[in-house]
Amino acid sequence: MKKFIRKHKTFAFSVLGTFVLIAALIEVWVGWDTVLIWAGFKPAPATVEGTMEVHFIDVGNADCILVRQADQAMLIDAGERGDANVILSYLSEHGVKKLDLVIATHPHADHIGSMAKIVNKVSVKKFVMSFMPESATPTTATYEQMLEALDRRNVPIEEAVPGNSYAIGDAQVQILAPLQETDETNDISVVTKLVFGETSFLLTGDAGTAVERQLIQSRADLKADVLKLSHHGSSTGNSLSFLKKVSPDYAVITCGLDNDYGHPHKEVMERLKKLKIQPFRADVYGTMVFLSDGKTITSLPKKEWF
């Protein structure tokens, strides 16, 4: 009888140990919030205070996004090489003296063009970027200068890993992609979901349709109130299935006036119209600002900006 009890105790401890190990691995790999989402449960929104500001700074056919909440700030991308003065002036006008987090979505010149100058002029606490395969690592002067500036200023660099999240005040910055290693530069774009209370923004860099399919298959919670269209409204992304999955109220298009690429592409605009998603175009409105109180999102006309 004692032998029977010892045997079953050993079995029970073995099962418990296995369960604890699996739970620990889940927490490390994807996080329990992701598992709950996969299982059909959505975590309750966190309690937030104040207002979150999301500024899509007009840098033509390029990206530069400023996020502010409480006394913290984040910058995603830094426009073209000639946009440093525009970005630095904007940060100064809005009282941004330090950046708690900077994300470079991918190393194309219209996303990291002025990053070196921004890093040289503004204190950066943490820098997040995708790590590309060695065979595809850029050798451009713009990319090298960015890395040199980060090294000179002793800014810690972290790889963008899906499942990781960062806090900007009460706002959560969730990394959703890249999900797979690739030599395609646009498809290593860091895709982030910005969550503040019950409101959210999905920011996609230049990710293409292959990444959109991966995100849908990952069963990540893609629903967002505001979607920054990928690749300046190009048909290389922004597929109908992805737009349906995100189901945003607003679509932000960071395109330049009379740009040489025809952005945003006609078929993408037709998809927005079909799904009744309101577009906000940089070539029409210039810099676009959205405010969230954690429950509702307001877009501000230029005359009411800070």
N, C-alpha and C positions, 0 to 999 in steps of 0.2 A: 504493500500500500504506500509506504514512504517513498519507495522507488518510483512509483507511479506519479506521486505528487511532485517529486523533484523533477521528473521528466517533463511534466506539463508546465511547471514553473519556468524551466529553462526555455521551453517553447514560447511561453507568453512573453518572457523578457526578450527573446530573439525577435518576435513579431513587433514588440514595442520599439526595440532598437532600430529595426528596419523602417518603421513608420517615422521615427524621429529623424533618421537619415534622409528619407525621402522628403520630409517637410523642410529640412534645412536646405536641400538641393533646390527645391522649388523656390524658396525665398531668395536664394542666390541667383538662380537662372532667370526667373521671370517675375517673381513677386506674387504675393497672394492676391493683390488687387486684380492682376491679370487673370489668375485662375478663376476668381469670382466672376469676372466678365465672360470668360469662356463658358462658365457654367450657367450663364444667363442672369447672374446677379450683378447689379451695378452698385459700387460702394456709395454711401451717402455723401453728398458734397460737404467739403470741409467748411467750418465757420470762418468767414472772412470779415475783415474790417477795411473801411476806406474804399478807394477807387483804384482800379487798374487802368493804366493808359497804354494803348498800343498805337504807336506812330509808324506809319509806312512813309518813310522820308522819300521825297521825290528826288531820285538820282537818275532820271531817264529810264532807259531800258536796262535797268540793273536793280539790285535789291539792297535795302538797308532798313532794318526794322528795329525800333527802340521800344522797349517795354519797361514801364515804371510801376512800382507798387510799394507803398509805404516809403521808406528811404532807400530803396534798392533799385538798381537798373540793370538791364540786359540789352546787349546789341547783337542782332543776328545779321551777319554780312556787312560789307562796307563799300558797296558801290564800285565804280570804276576808278582807275588811277587818278583821274582829275577831280574826284569828288571829295577829297579830304577836307578842303576848306568849308564846303557846304555842310558836311556832317559835323565837323568840329564846331562850327558856328551854331548849328542846331542844338547840339548838346549843351553848349554854353548858355544859349538863350533859355533853355529849360532847366538850368541849374544842375546839370549832370556833371559832377566833377570826378566820379569814379564809376567803373563798371564792375558789378559783382560777377557777371558772367558774360562771356562773348562766345558766340557760336559761328564758326565758318561752315556754311552748309557744304561747300565743295570748292575746289581751287581754281575755278574759272575767273577770269579777270573782272567780269561784271559782278562778282560776289566778294572777292577779296582785294580788289584793285587798290583801295586806300587803307587796307587793314594795317600795314606796317606803320603808316603815319598816325593812325588812331592809337595804336598800341604805344608808340613813342610819346604821345602827348597826354594820354589819359591813363590813369592807374587802372589796371585790370587784375581782378582777383583770381579768375579761373578762365581757361580757354578750352573749348571743346570742338573737336573736328573729327572727320572720318580719317582712318588710316587706310591708305590705298596699297594694293599689292606693289612690291618693289618694281615690277616691270612697268607699272603704270604711274609711278610717283612722278609728279610734275618736276620739270627742271627749269621752269620759267623764272625770270628775274623777279616777277611779282611774288611768286610763291616763296622763293629763297629769301627775299627781303622780309616777308612776313615772319618766317621762322627765325631769322636773325634778330628781328625786333623783339620777338617773344623771348628769345634766349638772353638778349641784352638786358631786358627788363625783369628777368627771372620770373616770368609768368608760367605757372604750372599748366601743362597741356594734358588733357584727358581724351581718350578715344570715345567717340560717340557709340554707346552700346545700348541697344534696345532694352528697355526695362529700367534703365537708370533714370533718375529724376532729380531735379534741382529746385530749390525754393528761391523765388524772388518775392520777398515779403510773404504775403499769404498766397501768392500765385505759385502753381506747380508747373514746372517745365518738364514734360515727359518725352523721352527719346523713343521714337517708334521705328526709325530706320536710319541707316541701311541695315537690311536683314541678311544680305548675301554679299560675299566678296565679288567684285567685278572690275574689269578694266574700263568700263564705261563711266566716264567722270560724272556725268549728270546723275547716273543711277547710284552713286555713292552719296548723294545728297542726304544731309541730316534732316530727317522729317521730325518735327516736334509738335506736340499738342500742348497748348497753353491753357491751363484750367484755373479759373478763379470763381469759387463758389459753384453756382449752377451754370455758368457761362464758359465757353471754350472757343479757342482759335486753333485751326490746323494750318501749319506752316510747312510748305513742301519743297522749298528750294527749287531745283530744276528736275525733280524726279519724273521719270517717264512711266509709260503704261505698264512696263514689266514690274516696276516697284509698286505701282498701284495694285496690281494683281497679288503680289506678295503680301501687301498690307491687308487686303481683303481676306486672303487665305489664312493669315495669322490670327484672325478673329479678334484683333485689337479693336477697342472702342474708337471708331473713327468719326462718330457723330460730332459735329461742331457747328456753332452758330456762324462763325466766319471762317471761310477758306481762302487762303492765299493761293491762287491758281499757280500751278507749277510752270516754270519756264516762260514766265511773262505772258501766259495765256496761249501757249503753243499747243498745237494738236499732237505733239509728241507725248503729251500727258493729258490730264483732265478728261479721261474717258467718261462716257455716259454712266457706266456701271459704278465708277468711283464717285462721281458727283452724286449719284443716287444714294450711295452708302454714307457719304458725309452729310448729305441733306442740309446744307447751310442755308441761312437766310440771306447772307451776303457773300459775294466773291470779290476779292481784291485782286486787281491786275496791275502789276508793276511794269508797265510798258511805257516807252518813250514816244513822244510826239513824232509822227511820220517816220518811225523807225524802219530800218532796211529789211526787217524780217517779217513784216506784215503782222506783227503781234498787236492785239490778240487775233488769233485765226478765226475766220468766219464760222467754221463748224463748231468751235468751242462756244462762241457767242450764241449760236443757235441752240446748243444744249442748255445753256443757262436760261434762255428764254423759255424753252420747253419745260424746264423744271421750276420755273418762276423764281429763279435766284437773282437777286438784285446785284448787278455789277457795279463796282467802284473802280474806275480806271485812272491811273496816274496821269495819262496823257490828257485827261479831261479835267480832273480835280486837283492835280498836283499832289502835295503831301496830304495824306488821309489819316485822320485820328479817330480812334474808337475808344469809348469809355465804358467800363463795366463796373457796376456796383455789386456784382456777385449774383444778381438776378436778371438784370436787363442790360442790353448793350445799346449805346447811343453813338451815332456817328455825328461828328461836329462839322458844320460848314465853316469855311475858312475864317469868316468874320468873328466867330466865337472861339477861335483857337487861343491858346494860352499866351 
